[in-house]
Amino acid sequence: MDTHRQNPRKPFFLALTHTAPHSQLQIPTGPYPEGRGVKGGVQWVGKPHKLINTAEGKINSYIYPRYAEKKWPIAQKRYATMIARLSDSFEDLIQTLKDLNIDKNTVIIMTSDNGPHDEGGQNPQFFRNYGPFDGIKQDAWEGGFRVPAIVRWPGRIPAGSSSDHPSQFHDWMATLAAIGGVRAPFRSDGVSLLPTLLNQENQPDSRLYMEYSAKKSRSKTTTPAYQDFHPSRRNAVRGEEQMVYIGKYKGVRTNIQSHADLFEIYDTVRDPAERHDLKDTPEGKKMQSLMHGKVLRMRRIYDYTHPARGTFAQRPYDTELVPALRKEEMPGNLLPLEESSSQGVRRKDGSMKRVLYLNIPETGNYVFFLKTPVKKGAKAFVRLHDAHLLDAEYGYNPGTEVSSSMGEGTTEGDAGQTGRKPIPLEKGWHPLMVETEGFSGLPTLFWQKEGGKKEAIPNSALHAAVP
């Protein structure tokens, strides 16, 4: 409110990260303050030990009266209270925007990070808040991560409209950047959802991928044996889990032992409950091959080694070769890189995007390096297929060298201890998407095959597609 009063025309961004509902099932100290908006609801007090007007009463003590009288288990009363408190908070927020006369030009996005949990005594079966799906938090099934996303933008998004376009959290970064009229970070994996929100055509497909390891979970190593879950999933070992979407098809595998393990494949448009595995059908067999290749092309080995915790986030498929493009995937015409063929596409924000093709001469393990010219504002980012390869944008000092080590630039200790784990690449052509800002031409690129020496990537190994 203070920001708006000081500069009413200045746009603002607020990330309001409620912790409720979460595993501890912690409830408020008392009822939500009366009223809503600028003169009611939660108010800033600013006193020591009482910064807001709800900072009083006994911590973790208040259950909403409409739930206290229910003949429910206490955990479910607490859970319902947390949801009600969340609803009160949003009512208060919306009324505040109305009081400031900015609600019609403010976008509100409400969503969640995973499906329901069974921690702290909460039983998802009581309210069946996994809906018609199987799985809860920590599961790769739809109930584990399919969550609602509610968007309010009066005058732009019709009330009551809906969309079944699948998206993932990283899409919100790109969407908010588009709404704000700025460039999303190069490293953002998301696409703008504005076409979907505004009911326009040409919505790009999202990158939908998830991997999760439940092997080290203290107590949640199996999917619950709820009777409305498919029998094959009750008490099934979660282990290493992986999910990927290609179009309307979802591939999922659990307790992965090797990359050869088959995906279960579902058409989640027609079969959102994932009851009809298509892996043995003609369409499923085609998807099986595509999914096995896609997951290797869109993920990176996380090679960071923490000085105290050691190496973590290892997967059974870390040593698998990233497959080169197959004949049917190749662009029509490839010519050796030269100035005229590396111009790329200049975006409205002034950045450049170039799609190149790198010829890996021998199957093996490679490390890559990049540096930009010593020029203020010079930035670059490179993807290999759909995966991050080189980041010379975030915290980058122009003219310095970065490597393809995922540990570089992290805050979890000495990135020099990563050992710069190489990327296993199959011989053949691999697409590179090179994004740049603040300088013309391409950044300087180097490679080093395991056991070999570091050298500049020659132009003969880089090609561009031409009509």
C-alpha positions in Angstrom: 0.0 0.0 0.0 2.8 2.4 0.8 4.5 1.8 -2.5 1.2 2.5 -4.4 0.6 5.7 -2.4 4.1 7.0 -3.0 4.1 6.2 -6.8 0.6 5.2 -8.0 1.7 4.6 -11.6 4.6 2.3 -10.7 3.9 -1.4 -11.4 4.6 -3.8 -8.6 5.2 -7.6 -8.2 4.3 -9.4 -5.0 5.2 -13.1 -4.3 2.9 -14.1 -1.5 4.1 -17.5 -0.4 1.7 -18.9 2.1 3.0 -22.0 3.9 -0.5 -23.2 4.6 -1.6 -25.9 4.1 1.6 -27.8 4.9 2.9 -30.8 6.7 2.8 -29.4 10.3 -0.9 -28.5 10.1 -0.3 -25.4 12.2 -3.3 -23.3 12.8 -3.8 -19.6 13.7 -3.7 -17.9 17.0 -7.3 -16.6 16.6 -10.0 -15.6 14.1 -9.2 -13.6 11.1 -9.5 -9.8 11.9 -12.9 -8.3 11.0 -13.3 -6.5 7.8 -11.2 -6.6 4.6 -9.0 -4.3 2.6 -7.3 -1.1 3.5 -9.2 -0.5 6.7 -9.8 -4.1 7.8 -8.4 -7.6 7.9 -4.6 -8.0 8.5 -3.0 -4.7 9.3 0.6 -3.6 9.9 1.2 -2.5 13.5 5.0 -2.3 13.4 5.6 -2.8 17.1 8.3 -5.0 18.5 6.9 -8.6 18.9 3.7 -7.5 17.2 4.4 -6.4 13.6 0.9 -7.3 12.5 -2.4 -7.3 14.3 -2.7 -11.1 14.3 0.6 -11.5 16.3 -1.2 -12.2 19.6 -2.9 -15.1 21.3 -1.8 -18.7 21.7 0.2 -20.0 18.8 -1.3 -23.0 17.0 -4.6 -23.0 18.9 -7.6 -21.7 16.9 -9.9 -23.9 14.8 -12.6 -22.2 12.8 -16.0 -22.6 14.7 -17.7 -24.1 11.6 -15.2 -27.0 11.7 -14.8 -27.3 15.5 -18.3 -28.6 15.8 -17.8 -31.2 13.1 -17.4 -34.8 14.1 -14.1 -35.0 12.3 -10.7 -36.2 13.4 -8.7 -33.3 14.8 -6.2 -33.4 12.0 -8.9 -32.8 9.4 -10.3 -29.9 11.4 -6.9 -28.3 11.5 -6.4 -28.9 7.8 -9.8 -27.3 6.9 -8.9 -24.3 9.1 -5.7 -23.8 7.2 -7.7 -23.8 3.9 -10.3 -21.4 5.3 -7.5 -19.1 6.5 -6.0 -19.1 3.0 -9.3 -18.1 1.6 -9.7 -15.2 4.0 -6.3 -14.0 3.1 -7.2 -13.8 -0.6 -10.5 -12.1 0.1 -8.5 -9.5 2.1 -5.9 -9.1 -0.7 -8.6 -8.6 -3.4 -10.5 -6.1 -1.3 -7.3 -4.1 -0.7 -6.7 -3.9 -4.5 -10.3 -2.7 -5.0 -9.8 -0.1 -2.2 -6.7 1.2 -4.0 -8.7 1.1 -7.3 -6.1 -1.1 -9.0 -7.8 -4.5 -9.0 -8.8 -4.4 -12.6 -5.2 -3.9 -13.8 -3.7 -6.4 -11.4 -3.1 -10.0 -12.2 -3.5 -12.5 -9.4 -2.2 -16.1 -9.8 -2.9 -18.7 -7.2 -1.5 -22.2 -7.5 0.3 -24.9 -5.5 3.5 -26.9 -5.7 2.3 -30.4 -5.3 -0.7 -32.6 -4.5 -2.0 -33.4 -1.0 0.3 -34.8 1.6 -0.2 -37.4 4.3 2.0 -35.8 6.9 1.2 -34.4 10.4 -1.8 -36.7 10.7 -3.5 -35.4 7.6 -5.3 -38.2 5.7 -6.0 -37.2 2.0 -8.7 -39.9 1.8 -10.9 -37.9 4.2 -11.6 -35.1 1.8 -10.4 -37.1 -1.2 -8.4 -34.1 -2.2 -6.4 -35.9 -4.8 -9.6 -35.8 -6.8 -10.1 -38.5 -9.5 -6.4 -39.2 -9.7 -4.0 -41.7 -8.2 -1.1 -40.4 -6.0 -0.3 -37.8 -3.5 2.8 -35.6 -2.8 6.0 -37.4 -3.8 4.2 -39.5 -6.5 4.7 -39.2 -10.2 1.0 -40.0 -10.8 -1.4 -37.1 -11.6 -2.6 -36.8 -8.0 1.0 -36.1 -7.0 1.6 -33.0 -9.0 -1.5 -32.0 -11.0 -2.7 -28.9 -9.1 -5.1 -26.0 -9.9 -4.0 -22.7 -11.2 -6.5 -19.9 -10.7 -5.9 -16.6 -12.5 -7.9 -13.4 -11.9 -7.4 -10.5 -14.3 -10.7 -8.5 -14.7 -11.3 -7.2 -18.1 -8.8 -9.5 -19.7 -9.7 -13.0 -18.6 -13.5 -13.7 -18.6 -14.8 -14.9 -15.3 -15.6 -18.6 -15.2 -13.4 -19.5 -18.3 -11.1 -22.5 -18.1 -8.3 -24.2 -20.0 -6.9 -27.7 -19.9 -3.5 -26.6 -21.5 -0.8 -28.4 -19.5 1.9 -26.2 -18.0 4.6 -26.3 -15.3 5.8 -23.8 -12.7 8.6 -22.4 -14.9 6.0 -21.2 -17.4 5.0 -18.5 -14.9 8.3 -16.8 -15.0 8.0 -16.4 -18.8 4.3 -15.4 -18.4 5.0 -12.7 -15.8 7.9 -11.3 -17.9 5.5 -11.1 -20.9 2.9 -9.3 -18.9 5.5 -6.9 -17.6 7.0 -6.3 -21.0 10.4 -7.5 -20.2 12.6 -10.4 -21.4 12.5 -13.6 -19.3 15.9 -14.8 -18.3 17.6 -17.0 -20.9 17.9 -19.8 -18.4 14.1 -19.9 -18.0 12.6 -23.2 -19.2 9.2 -21.7 -19.4 7.0 -20.4 -22.2 4.5 -17.5 -21.8 1.0 -18.7 -21.1 -0.5 -15.3 -22.2 -2.0 -16.8 -25.4 -3.9 -19.3 -23.2 -4.9 -16.8 -20.6 -6.2 -14.3 -23.3 -7.9 -17.1 -25.3 -5.5 -16.5 -28.3 -4.0 -18.9 -30.7 -0.4 -20.0 -31.1 0.2 -21.2 -27.6 3.7 -22.8 -27.6 4.0 -26.2 -25.9 5.4 -26.2 -22.4 8.4 -28.3 -21.4 6.8 -30.8 -19.1 9.3 -32.9 -17.2 9.8 -34.1 -13.6 12.2 -36.4 -11.8 12.1 -37.2 -8.1 13.9 -39.5 -5.8 12.0 -41.0 -2.9 14.8 -43.4 -2.0 16.1 -41.2 0.8 12.7 -40.2 2.1 12.5 -40.8 5.8 9.1 -42.6 5.7 7.4 -42.0 2.4 9.0 -44.6 0.2 5.8 -46.1 -1.2 2.6 -44.9 -2.7 -0.3 -45.2 -0.2 -2.5 -48.3 -0.5 -5.8 -46.3 -0.9 -8.6 -48.5 -2.2 -9.5 -46.0 -4.9 -6.0 -46.1 -6.3 -5.2 -48.7 -9.0 -4.2 -52.0 -7.4 -0.8 -51.9 -9.1 0.0 -48.6 -7.3 -1.0 -49.5 -3.8 2.1 -49.8 -1.6 4.2 -49.6 -4.8 7.9 -48.6 -4.3 8.4 -45.0 -5.5 12.2 -45.1 -5.8 13.5 -43.0 -8.6 10.6 -41.5 -10.5 10.4 -39.7 -13.8 7.6 -38.1 -15.8 7.6 -36.5 -19.3 4.9 -35.2 -21.6 5.0 -35.3 -25.4 1.8 -33.6 -26.7 -1.1 -35.3 -25.0 0.9 -38.3 -24.0 2.4 -38.7 -20.6 5.2 -41.1 -19.9 5.8 -42.2 -16.3 8.1 -44.7 -14.6 8.8 -45.4 -11.0 11.4 -47.4 -9.1 13.7 -47.0 -12.1 16.6 -49.4 -12.2 18.0 -48.5 -15.6 17.3 -46.3 -18.6 16.0 -49.4 -20.4 13.0 -49.5 -18.0 9.8 -48.9 -20.0 7.5 -45.9 -19.5 3.9 -46.4 -18.8 2.1 -44.2 -21.3 -1.2 -42.5 -20.9 -3.4 -40.1 -22.9 -4.2 -37.9 -20.0 -6.8 -35.9 -22.1 -9.0 -39.0 -22.5 -7.7 -40.9 -19.5 -6.7 -38.4 -16.7 -7.0 -41.2 -14.1 -4.2 -43.1 -15.9 -6.1 -46.4 -16.1 -5.3 -47.5 -19.7 -1.5 -48.0 -20.3 -0.8 -47.5 -24.0 2.7 -48.8 -24.0 1.8 -52.0 -26.0 -0.3 -50.2 -28.6 1.2 -48.9 -31.9 1.0 -45.3 -30.7 2.5 -46.2 -27.3 5.4 -48.0 -28.9 6.2 -45.0 -31.0 6.0 -42.7 -27.9 8.3 -45.2 -26.0 11.2 -44.5 -28.3 10.6 -40.8 -28.4 10.3 -40.5 -24.6 13.5 -42.5 -23.9 15.4 -40.0 -26.1 13.6 -36.9 -24.9 14.4 -37.4 -21.2 18.1 -37.6 -22.0 17.9 -34.5 -24.2 16.2 -32.2 -21.7 17.9 -33.0 -18.4 21.4 -32.4 -17.2 23.5 -34.4 -14.8 23.7 -32.4 -11.6 27.4 -32.7 -10.9 27.7 -30.7 -7.8 29.7 -32.3 -4.9 29.1 -30.6 -1.5 32.1 -30.6 0.8 30.0 -32.0 3.7 27.1 -33.8 2.1 28.9 -35.3 -0.8 27.5 -36.0 -4.2 23.8 -36.1 -4.5 20.9 -36.2 -7.0 22.4 -39.1 -8.9 20.1 -41.0 -11.2 20.4 -44.5 -12.8 20.5 -42.9 -16.3 23.2 -40.3 -15.7 25.8 -42.2 -17.8 23.5 -42.7 -20.8 24.5 -41.0 -24.0 22.5 -38.0 -25.1 21.3 -39.2 -28.5 22.2 -37.4 -31.7 19.5 -36.3 -34.1 18.0 -39.1 -36.2 17.7 -38.8 -39.9 14.1 -37.9 -39.8 14.8 -35.2 -37.2 17.5 -33.4 -39.3 16.7 -30.1 -40.9 16.6 -30.1 -44.7 19.9 -28.2 -45.5 22.9 -27.8 -43.3 25.8 -25.5 -44.3 29.1 -24.8 -42.5 28.9 -21.8 -40.2 29.8 -18.4 -41.7 28.9 -14.9 -40.9 25.9 -14.8 -43.3 24.5 -18.1 -41.9 24.8 -17.2 -38.2 22.7 -14.0 -38.1 19.8 -15.6 -36.2 16.6 -13.9 -35.2 16.6 -10.5 -33.4 13.8 -10.3 -30.9 11.8 -7.3 -29.9 13.8 -6.9 -26.7 17.0 -6.7 -28.7 18.4 -10.1 -27.8 19.4 -12.6 -30.5 18.5 -16.3 -30.9 20.4 -18.6 -33.1 19.8 -22.3 -33.8 23.0 -24.1 -34.8 24.0 -27.7 -35.2 27.1 -29.2 -33.6 28.7 -32.2 -35.1 30.2 -34.5 -32.4 33.0 -36.3 -34.1 33.3 -39.2 -31.7 31.0 -40.7 -29.1 32.4 -39.8 -25.7 32.2 -37.5 -22.6 32.6 -33.8 -23.3 33.0 -30.6 -21.3 32.1 -27.2 -22.9 33.3 -23.7 -22.2 32.1 -20.2 -23.3 33.2 -16.6 -23.0 31.8 -13.4 -24.4 33.6 -10.3 -25.6 34.8 -7.9 -22.8 31.9 -5.6 -23.3 29.5 -4.1 -20.7 26.2 -6.0 -20.7 27.4 -8.9 -22.8 25.5 -12.1 -22.0 25.0 -15.5 -23.5 23.2 -18.7 -22.9 23.4 -22.1 -24.7 21.1 -25.0 -24.7 22.0 -28.5 -26.0 18.8 -29.9 -27.3 16.4 -28.8 -24.5 19.0 -28.9 -21.7 21.0 -26.1 -20.1 24.6 -26.2 -21.4 26.4 -22.9 -20.7 25.2 -20.0 -18.6 26.9 -16.7 -19.2 24.0 -14.6 -18.0 23.2 -15.1 -14.3 25.9 -13.2 -12.3 28.1 -13.2 -15.3 31.2 -10.9 -15.7 31.7 -10.2 -19.5 34.8 -11.7 -20.9 35.2 -14.4 -18.3 34.9 -18.1 -19.0 32.1 -20.4 -17.9 32.0 -24.2 -18.2 29.2 -26.7 -18.6 29.5 -27.7 -15.0 26.1 -27.4 -13.3 27.9 -26.6 -10.0 29.3 -23.3 -11.2 27.7 -20.3 -9.8 25.9 -22.1 -7.0 25.9 -21.0 -3.4 26.4 -24.5 -1.9 30.1 -24.3 -1.4 33.2 -24.4 -3.6 32.1 -25.0 -7.2 35.6 -25.9 -8.0 35.0 -29.3 -6.3 32.5 -30.4 -9.0 35.3 -31.9 -11.1 33.4 -30.5 -14.1 31.6 -33.8 -14.8 31.4 -34.3 -18.6 28.3 -34.8 -20.7 28.0 -38.2 -22.5 27.3 -37.5 -26.1 26.5 -39.8 -29.0 28.4 -39.2 -32.3 26.4 -37.1 -34.7 24.5 -33.8 -35.0 23.2 -32.1 -31.9 21.2 -28.8 -31.9 22.5 -25.8 -30.0 20.3 -22.8 -29.2 22.5 -19.8 -28.6 20.9 -16.7 -27.1 22.9 -13.5 -26.8 22.5 -9.9 -25.7 24.8 -6.9 -25.6 27.2 -7.9 -28.5 27.1 -8.9 -32.1 28.2 -12.3 -33.4 28.6 -15.5 -31.5 30.4 -16.1 -28.2 33.6 -18.1 -28.3 33.0 -21.8 -27.7 35.4 -24.5 -26.6 35.1 -28.2 -26.0 37.2 -30.9 -24.3 36.7 -34.6 -24.8 37.6 -36.7 -21.8 41.2 -37.5 -22.0 41.9 -34.8 -24.6 42.8 -31.2 -24.6 40.6 -28.1 -24.5 40.3 -26.4 -27.8 38.1 -23.9 -29.7 35.2 -25.5 -31.5 36.0 -25.1 -35.2 33.5 -23.6 -37.6 33.6 -26.8 -39.5 31.8 -28.5 -36.5 29.1 -25.9 -36.4 26.5 -25.7 -39.1 23.4 -23.7 -39.7 20.2 -24.7 -41.3 19.3 -22.8 -44.5 16.1 -22.9 -46.6 
